[in-house]
């Protein structure tokens, strides 16, 4: 797989969204806000190559003498902040709770070694190679936010206001949403993964939950009154698109609770929900293993497993699904 460069969408009043050209693990949307007095990013691409491309696109839109000196990180998954190294010296802003998730995930170089060294004859190795092999973190230093906050934080950029709100655990522990009132826009991070008939997206993957918190986060996005919602992944939405996405979340939550009550183990519950194929246009259905696993942990009161343990289950279910589609092992 090779990665081509994404599109920049002009959302008006100095706000731009950079959308990767296709769906898939790690291909996240990013934002650029420009004023005559400064510029900032909302999230970064996953690796230095993609971040360099987004930087080149951003620089075309900066007035003379203006640099990008702040990065808002919607949450601490690498696909939203590991590209920050292309802006040395920038202030990197995240929630206090995001710090814990940084320690849960591997560092960029650990992840690079893991993907490069994985055995393609195993389902996990094949899965990591297929979905993460095109990224390059061989020289990516760990990114450490420089500003942590809890609750709300309001920033000013020239004539614009940027409102950050931290959320209870949802996609991860430590998510935030970015509201830009003048632009009537919200960058939601990964509490929303979008899909439209023209641009089908992927199944969401939620590491923390419970899903009721993810649904409440969507309510919070709608409560801003924003007309333009840039999700963490997938096409830009309007409020009706967010409501539709909340229907997806409610469905997965309802199925997880029913299967849990019936005594079905979590991975098997994910297999059954995948088998129901209620959202056949969405890619990466195996990510339901993560989301349903997170919901089960809340129902059971159990702790967070290691990320590799979770990904091994994801890869095994993907392998079964591919095998059943192709009529043989993929
Ligand atoms: Zn993401």
Boltz pocket constraint, residues with backbone or C-beta under 6 A from the ligand:
constraints:
  - pocket:
      binder: B
      contacts: [[A, 26], [A, 28], [A, 77], [A, 79], [A, 80], [A, 190], [A, 232], [A, 233]]
      max_distance: 6.0
